[in-house]
Amino acid sequence: MTDDRNKLDDATFKKELTTLIPHLRAFARSLCRDASLADDLAQDAMLKAWNARDSFLAGTNMKAWAFTILRNAFYSEKRRSWRRQPLDPEVAEATLVSNSNPSDALELLALRNALALLPVDQKEALILVGAGGMAYEEAAEICGCAVGTIKSRVSRARKAVIEILESNSTGYNSDSGMSADKAFDDIMKQADEIARAPTS
Amino acid sequence: MNKKKQLGQQKSDADLKRRGAKIGDQLRRIYEEVAKEEVPDEFLKLLEEADKKKSSMPSASDE
């Protein structure tokens, strides 16, 4: 079988896959914000990659290959509910605590929140290129679309993030901020109605 | 007036670029923060188990 030349032996494959685990975790974490769900996804992708090792061609980009597997797992029917992760206050807090510079941490948190508001195709493009340091070509391969599509998604995502961060001066926890405003409005409306109600 | 407008445009373009670069830095930090974490043992354990399972399979070829 001439094909064997293009295959890594299992030990080498395992070693290379192991070095990719931190990246799988980081990519998974940026796709689903909940850390334990993300690790679940990363583990799933790692095992799927291991089981598919025969289809990996030696000398090609294993990181892009493994990211494609992770992405497919993320989009699979089973994970539909993972895609809309509301801001988890505990995660937010953990992010704050884990960082030594509080204003810095707030900025990162604001950015995380802004990312969560992006359409998932824009978000993943921005994460792969902006955070993961992938080339546009690699990101296009992972997402199964044209390079131009990735470029435009990244640029739209960047613009949207800047706008979100700007429209929300604190940038922090925009969702609950909005609902707090609404709650306040509702209370005022009720108070108004009570005040206007005929007393007789 | 046109010139003024152009200047304003240039300024906001530069501003946008600066903000974009900052966001790029922060994105990398968010990613690297996780990538730098120590890999939980569970990952390595799972991979080890999958590897063992494979070699104990009767169909496993020349080892």
HADDOCK unambig.tbl for C-alpha pairs under 7 A between the chains (distance, minus, plus):
assign (segid A and resid 22 and name CA) (segid B and resid 35 and name CA) 4.48 0.50 0.50
assign (segid A and resid 22 and name CA) (segid B and resid 36 and name CA) 6.88 0.50 0.50
assign (segid A and resid 22 and name CA) (segid B and resid 39 and name CA) 6.39 0.50 0.50
assign (segid A and resid 23 and name CA) (segid B and resid 35 and name CA) 5.50 0.50 0.50
assign (segid A and resid 25 and name CA) (segid B and resid 34 and name CA) 6.85 0.50 0.50
assign (segid A and resid 25 and name CA) (segid B and resid 35 and name CA) 6.72 0.50 0.50
assign (segid A and resid 26 and name CA) (segid B and resid 31 and name CA) 5.39 0.50 0.50
assign (segid A and resid 26 and name CA) (segid B and resid 34 and name CA) 5.06 0.50 0.50
assign (segid A and resid 26 and name CA) (segid B and resid 35 and name CA) 5.23 0.50 0.50
assign (segid A and resid 43 and name CA) (segid B and resid 43 and name CA) 6.22 0.50 0.50
assign (segid A and resid 47 and name CA) (segid B and resid 47 and name CA) 6.75 0.50 0.50
assign (segid A and resid 108 and name CA) (segid B and resid 26 and name CA) 6.46 0.50 0.50
assign (segid A and resid 130 and name CA) (segid B and resid 24 and name CA) 5.62 0.50 0.50
assign (segid A and resid 130 and name CA) (segid B and resid 27 and name CA) 6.27 0.50 0.50
assign (segid A and resid 130 and name CA) (segid B and resid 28 and name CA) 6.64 0.50 0.50
assign (segid A and resid 131 and name CA) (segid B and resid 24 and name CA) 6.92 0.50 0.50
assign (segid A and resid 131 and name CA) (segid B and resid 27 and name CA) 4.78 0.50 0.50
assign (segid A and resid 131 and name CA) (segid B and resid 28 and name CA) 4.08 0.50 0.50
assign (segid A and resid 131 and name CA) (segid B and resid 31 and name CA) 5.66 0.50 0.50
assign (segid A and resid 132 and name CA) (segid B and resid 28 and name CA) 6.71 0.50 0.50
assign (segid A and resid 132 and name CA) (segid B and resid 31 and name CA) 6.61 0.50 0.50
assign (segid A and resid 158 and name CA) (segid B and resid 20 and name CA) 6.64 0.50 0.50
